[in-house]
Amino acid sequence: MLYELHGTPELTEPVLVLGMEGWVDAGYGEAGAVSALLTSIDTELLASFDDDGLLDHRSRRPVMHLVDGVNTGITWPAIQLRYGRSPGGRHVLILVGPEPDLRWRAFSTAVVELAGDLGTQLVVGLGAFPAPVPHTRPLRLAATATTAELASRIGFVGGSIDVPAGIHAVLERSFAAVDIPCVGVWARVPHYVAAMPYPEASAALLEKLAELTGVEVDAEGLHRAAEVTREHIDDLIANSEEHASMVRQLEASHDAEVGLSSFGPGPLPSGEEMAAELERFLRGERGDG
């Protein structure tokens, strides 16, 4: 078994939120949303996964706690399925922890079987990716989903795009195979601020989660932080005519795009350009360039 159960709670039509770390998370949009979710909902551990079998501890090293030269303990990275009830009464499952380094097929099979046994009705993944969009316009979301109907409820990038997949994408396909609806909600974060916290992305993800599932989380703190971040970015942009010109071009592209029914052909970059932007972000995140 890849996981150990720590209880058998009686859940009514729970929604499963995928909030795993390790894949692209521009502006820490997913991290901020998951943190707010866990803060707002009292959760208990339902299942813990085999970290030794799923994680490479040389790439995801545990943390040693050192006090006056004394090793007082080790905190190991952990993959957990937690459960709780939202303020509105909806049962929620939350999959958290680092993305597995190994055995993705076995892991996804285990998660899908466990979610099915618990009566999961809908799965929502959260994420954020760098995009050629301006910070001066309302943030827009994009979907990856198991059905066209789910994708249309959020909006999507039109056309065909091939990009590297994270574990959320693998889980989407695994849930599709057993007819459990699954949708990935992605915040489109301005690429020029993708390496810094961007609270507006976290707030937008939580608001869409509430719309899709009824799981409401107070995002007021995130909105206040977003205002401060916006002012900081404005100050930085104002000091560079090159950056100001870039933002004006992105604004023109955004305004032309808003009239389209999807994020399809037109002023948006091609799939290859979006994939290249994602790869540049990942190289920078890993310190390769």
N, C-alpha and C positions, 0 to 999 in steps of 0.2 A: 504493500500500500504506500502511495506517495503522501498520504496525509493521515493524521490522527484526529478523530472526533473528540471534542471536549464537552459535548452535551447534545441533547436532542430536543431543541425548543420547538414549540408548536407555532408555526409561522403561517400567516394567511396571505397567499398570493404575493410573496416578497418580490421586490425589485433588486437586482444585483448590480452594484456599481463597480466597475473596473477602475482601479486607481493605482496600478503598479508603476514603480519607478524604473528608470534606467533607459527608456527610449526618449526620443525627441520631446522636449517640454519647453518650448520657447516661452520666455518671460515667466517661467515657473508657474504657468497658468494652471496646470493639473495639480501640482504640488500645493498651491495655495487653496484650490477648491477642495481637495481631499482633506487638508488640514482643517478647514472651516467645517467640513462635514463631520469629521470626527470630534471636533470641539462641540458642535451643536447637538450631537446625538450620543447618548450614553450607549456604548457598545460593549459586548462581551465576546470573548474568543469562542468561536465555534469549531474551527479546524485549523490545525497547524500542519504545514507541509514539510517534507523531508529536505531540509536545507542542505544537509551534507550531500544528498543525491542530486540536488538541483542547482546548487551554486558553486562557483569556483572561488574559494576563499582567498586565493592569491590575487584575484582581480577585485573582489569585494571583501576586503579584509575586515575582520572583527575589530572592535575598538577596545583597547586596554585602558583601564582606569588606574592612573598612577597617582598616589598621594605620598609625598615626602619620600619618594624612592621605593614605595611599597606597591606592588601590583595587587590592587584590591578587588579586581574582577574583570571579566570580559563580557562585552555586549555583542552578541552574534546577530548578523542580519537574519531577518525572519520573514517568511511568506505566510500570511495569515488570512483566514476568512473570518470576519467579524460580523455580528448581527446586532440589531437594535430596532427601535421604533422611532420614526420621525415625529416631530412635534404635532403633525397632523394625524398621526396614528398609523401611517403606512409602515409595514415591516420592511427593513432594509438589510441587505447583505452587502458587505464592502470587502473586496479583495485588495489587500494592500501588501506592500513589501517590494523587494527588488525583482525585476524581470529575471526569470531563470536563465542561467547560462547553459544549461543542459536539459535534454529530454523534453523538448517542447511538445512533441506529439503526445507523450504520456501525460504530461502536465495538463494540457488542454482537455484530454479525454477525462482525466480525473475531475477537473473543475466542472465540466459539463455534466458529468454523471452526478456529482454532488449537488449542483444547482437544480438539476431535474428532480432528484429525490426530495429536495426541500420545497418543490412546487413553484419554482421561479417562473414568473410570467413575462418579465422583460429584463433585458440586460442593457446597461448604458455604460459605455466607456468614455472616459474624459481625457482630453489631450489638447495640445497647443503646438502649432507649427509656424515657422517664420514665413511671412508672405510679403509681397510687394504692395503693401497698403500703408496709408498714412495714419499717424496717431491722432490727427485732427478730425477724424471722422468716426462715427459710431463703429464699434467693433462688430464684425460679422463672423458667423460660424459656418462651418462646412461639415458635411456628414460623410461617414463611411457606414454602410448599413447592409443588412441582410435582405431588405426588400426596397423596391423603388418608393413605396408609400412612406416608409420611415425616412428615407433620404429626403423626400420632398418636404417633410415637415420641418426640416432644418435648413436646407439649401445644400448645394453640392457643386463641385468643380466639374464642369462639363467636359466631355471627351474622354480619351483614354490616357491614363498616366500610370507608369510603372515606377514605384518607389520601394526602397527597402521596407520590410514589414517588421513591426514589433509584435510582442506577444498578444496585445489586444486584437490585432488583425487576425492572428491565428485562432484566437478564441471566437471571434466573429464567425469565421467559416465553420468552426466546430459546432457552434450553437445553431447555425443555419442548417446543418446536417440533421439536427433533431427537431427542427421546426420551432425553436425558441427564438422569438424576435430579438435582435441585437442591433444596437446602433452606436457608432462612435461619434461623439460630439467634439469637434475640434475648433478651438479658437484660432483665428488668423491674426497673428501678432506681427506688428511692423518689424521687418527683418532687422532694422537698424537698432532696435532695442531688445532683440531676442535674448541677449545674454544677461539682462538685468531683470529684476522682478517687475512684472507688469500686472498689477492687481485687477485691472479692468478685465483681463482675460479670465481670471478666476471667478469674478462676479458674473460674467456672462455665462460661463459654464454652469454655475449653480442655478442661475435663473432658468436656463433651458432645461436642466434636470428637473426643476420644480414643475415646469410646464408639461414635460413628458410623463412624469411619474406622480406628481403630487407631493414629492419629498421637498419640503421647503426649508431653506437654511437662511438665517439672517446674514445678508451680504452688505449691511450698512457700513461696517468697518472696512470692507474691501473697496467700497465706493469712495469712502473718504481718502483711503490710501491712493486710489486711482487719481483723484484730483491733485494730490500733492505730486504724484509721479508725472502727471501731465504738465504741471507748472515747471518742474525740473527739466523735462524734455524740451519744453518751449524755450527755456533759457539757453539750453545747449545749442538748439537749432539756430536761435537768433544770433549767435556768435560766429556763424559760418554761412556765408552766402552760398557755398557749394551745397551744404546740407539743406538750406532753405529752398534752393532751386529743386533739389530732389523731392522734397516734400510737396512742392507745388505740382510737380509732374505726377506724383502719386495721387494727389487730390483730384486732378483732372481725370486720371484713369478710373479712380473710384467713382466719381460722379457720373461718368459715362456708363459704368458697370451697373449702377443702382437700377437703371431702367430695364435691365434684362431680367427674364424670369428665372434664370439660374446663373451660376458663375461661368457661363459657357463661353463660346467663341466671341471675339470682339477685342476689347482693350486688355483683357487678361493675358498674362504671359502663357506660352505654350507649356505643355506637360514637361517637356525637356528642361525648360527654363525653371519651372517650379522645383523639379527634382534637383537641378543644379544648385538652387538656392538652399534647399534642405541639406544637400551634401556639404556646402560651404559652412553652414551653421554647425553641422556635426563635427567637421574638421576643427573648427574653432573651439567647440565645446570640449573636444578631446585634447586640445593643445597641440594639434598637428600643423597649425598654420595661423 
